[in-house]
Amino acid sequence: MGLKRSLLLLKDSFLFIHTMMEGKKIMKEILTNAHKFILTNARLLERRLFEVHFEGLSPNYVGRVVCAYQNSDGGLGHGLEPDVRCPESQPLFVSQGLEALEEAGYRDIEFATSLCDYIESVSDSKGLVPFFMESAYQSPIASHWNEMTVTPGLNPTMNICGLLHYQGVQHEWLTLATETCCNMFFKNPPLEAHTLHCASRLAEYIPDKKIAMNLLDVIEKSLSQANFFIPGTPVETYGLTPLHFAHKPDSICRQLFTQSQIDSHLEDLVKKQLPDGGWPIWWEPPGLASELEWRGRWTLDALFRLSSYGVL
């Protein structure tokens, strides 16, 4: 019996080791194929972000790329949002540029303050900004953006505020806009996932932790009813999932989701990789360049989340 039991245990050990090795091989193939897709199709910004996260590149190089999008008015332009091809500065471009800096773990107060100066110049009396100025619609743009107005709102203002707080900026506009956004958010919580995601960014980085917790409470109460939120799997349409809100295990929003939710979305995310190594997008871009740039972005996002949760 002793010998038989030992042989069975040895067999189980070999099976366990084989399973682990096969799993590691599959994960390595996912990363290798995704990297090839990024090298083939993505912008310099996404290629540099990949190098920072997976190859040890200094975050300074991401800062240099984002700076290259800056116009003389202090804002960011040149199609930084791939679906909007205009060269002029736009608030949404500033939002996405600041996101790239945060993803790289790069802080540059002087540069961030110059962006803040631009945002102040295009804000309303309460400090709110729209997605775009009228100039955005003079260049090729994805059809879904035609439904948007140039009315200032919580999205993208809350996101910009949160990311400027991450940069450590001290600015009159930032103080005004943060107060306005919090008052509006608490008075009339939005039932729309993108705006709630902007609020989560502010909650993550606002210096006042009591306000941060209050923002998180409202997000938790509103999220289940929000348009464009996808709580379960499989994901078969465009929307934001728990992995968008809790993109890392230490994200402030991680506590809003069960481990089962996170695990199911990670598993579903792995399954969504296409044969070319990239991840798909769920909307119609204005052209092939936009499609490849967005797919490069979403491929990088997928790798970030899988890596942060230890899948890769």
Summary of the structure (lengths in Angstrom):
residues: 312
radius of gyration: 21.3
end to end distance: 40.7
largest distance: 83.0
contacts: 1005
relative contact order: 0.12
helix: 63%
strand: 3%
